Amino acid sequence: MTIKSHSHSSRYDPFSRILHWVLAIGIIYAAIVGYGLHFISNPQVFNFFSELNMSLATLMTALMIIRFIWRFFRPAVPYGEQIRGHKKGLVVLLHEVFYLIIFVVLISGFLMLEHGYSLFGLVDIPQPLNNLEVNRFFFTVHRYSCIALSAMLLMHISAVIKHQWVDKNPILSRMV
């Protein structure tokens, strides 16, 4: 049984749009800082940005859970005449894979931690797993899932550019 409303709109509801853009900005920021951490040699600067990234990832995990659940309650937004049949199936599959990769990045990032962290300097979050081999395994999962997420993000942005400006299909109007 599906819970979605049957009223169709050409735009996502305001809550879905806010979640989309907040998470998009958060994911892009976390990716840039996460990769940038490899080039920071000052321990205080490294720790500041590392804890900020972990804090933002914790917030993004909660927002992703809300976004995942909300999609079953929000009104449906049709893809349009240009995306039908197998193309629509592919788009749906790729969005599901996108969600999965984001969750893998967030969960593996938490499980790879060898130490706890301070959530925005307010609450101490303990280390979830105290097993260095397991932490290192999840570090590897995190690294490769971040690469997959970066590729997926570039594919997503490329698809929006293609549909919006090459095909003249105003797809951005759905999410802005």
Disulfide bonds with the S-S distance in Angstrom:
none
